[in-house]
Amino acid sequence: MRKSNFNLFLCMLVVFGGLFSVLASAAVAWQPTATADAPQAVTAAVAPQPVSVVPVPQLNRWMQRHESMNNRVKQGNVDLLVIGDSITEGWEGAGKEVWNKYYKDRHAVNLGISGDQTQHVLWRLENGNIEGISPKLAMLMIGTNNANAKHSSDDIVAGVKAIVEKLREKLPGTKILVLGIFPRGADDNNPIRQTNMKANEGIAKLADNEKVFYLDINDKFLDSDHKLSKDIMPDLLHPKAKGYEIWAEAVEPTIVKLMGEK
């Protein structure tokens, strides 16, 4: 009798063991699927910021000029800022006489540094270039060095937008005149000019015509075939005195209006 009971016990173990194995295998094979009531978790990919919007300084002579700008700004009496790269810095060279004619009596400050891209201007604005002042107007022209560094037109627009936003943040009472990036190269076939032209389309959209304004004066530098003369920009990039005169004349009516002079 005892032997019979033991055999029955073994049979039951085999049966229940097999059933458990089947159930366990089914549990492993089954996986829940996402439904409207039970969505799967999604990890959003965060795109890296373009270089054009990440503030960064340059070195050596650049830092010396940056500090000299800060020293000038600390003296106050600033009604007009002109912000940019070597083309803007050139107001102190080839454009000096034109500057004195149009801007000297307007308490203008030149915030242009050779080689600057949008990210360098951003760093300067965060590190003293506009501290403690409240100018009537800031004129900005920047981006051609970004294009030369193979930045896309979209990245250039993003960089200019970041600068405009920084100016609005730190100088809320100042109007901003953003100029289209000037033409470079002999004609419209120049690839860097093409990048700049595309960027200008996006930059124009930054204007709200209340605090931020856009002006494209590029046609003033070009002939009817969109060719750039070396009589205006000898290296097809940087203006000579004639080029600065064209610049000043082209923006003068807008500056007068935005500075409330008439």
TAMOBEL-V976659 format. One line per field, one symbol per residue. phi: phi as a letter, one per 20 degrees, with the letter a starting at -180 (. if undefined). Layout:
phi=???
This chain:
phi=.gfffffffffffffffffffffffffffecfdfcfecfffdefeeffffgfddgbedclggfffgfffgfffffmlcdcdcdrdfffgffedfefffgffdcgeeleceddcgnfdgfffgfffecofcfmcbffbcdcbbpfffffemffffffgffffffgfffffecfeeecdeefgffbnfbffffffffffffffffgfffdlcddccbddgffedefemedeffdcgdmbdfegfffffgfffeggffgffemeb
